[in-house]
């Protein structure tokens, strides 16, 4: 199963029918967002997925920005760490990827690639 419809979700589309894996590729795409509702939406969706799919391995995409001292207190990094903790304490099985900026074709205007194109 794949949650999300963005660039990462599309790349993991082959798992859409997998009964054992839940790819959680939905979340806050703008890492500079200060909109609380953005973060609450992801948390609510994640908690619902953890409740509904108790026997699946959850695949989650976090951020390597947690290692950047200048970003450690940002809303985004603090949120991602909170989501990691929720997963670690509630998931049956999980894999957390701490990724950098994914690059590819997307309609999201807040990516590094789109910044350079503009």
Residue pairs with C-beta under 8 A, 6 or more apart in sequence:
1 15
1 16
1 17
1 18
1 19
1 21
1 22
1 23
1 53
1 56
2 9
2 12
2 13
2 15
2 16
2 22
2 23
2 25
3 9
3 22
3 23
3 24
3 25
3 26
3 45
3 49
4 23
4 24
4 25
4 26
4 27
5 26
6 25
6 26
6 29
6 106
6 108
7 102
7 104
7 105
7 106
7 108
8 25
8 61
8 102
9 23
9 25
9 26
11 104
12 23
12 25
12 59
15 21
15 23
15 59
19 56
20 56
20 57
21 56
21 57
21 59
22 49
22 53
22 56
22 57
22 58
22 59
23 59
24 46
24 49
24 58
24 59
24 60
24 61
25 61
26 42
26 45
27 42
27 61
27 83
28 38
28 39
28 42
28 76
28 79
29 108
29 110
29 111
30 38
30 108
30 110
31 63
31 65
31 74
31 76
31 110
32 74
32 76
32 110
33 39
33 75
33 76
34 75
39 75
39 79
42 79
42 83
43 79
43 82
43 83
43 86
46 60
46 83
46 86
46 87
47 86
47 90
49 58
50 58
50 86
50 87
50 90
50 91
54 92
55 92
56 92
56 93
57 91
57 92
57 93
57 94
57 95
58 87
58 91
58 92
58 93
58 94
58 95
59 94
59 95
59 97
60 83
60 84
60 87
60 94
60 95
60 96
60 97
61 96
61 97
61 99
62 80
62 81
62 83
62 84
62 96
62 97
62 98
62 99
63 76
63 77
63 80
63 98
63 99
63 100
64 98
64 99
64 100
65 71
65 74
65 76
65 77
65 80
66 72
66 77
66 80
66 81
66 98
68 77
71 77
72 78
84 96
87 94
87 96
88 94
88 96
101 111
101 112
102 111
103 111
103 112
103 113
104 113
106 114
108 114
109 118
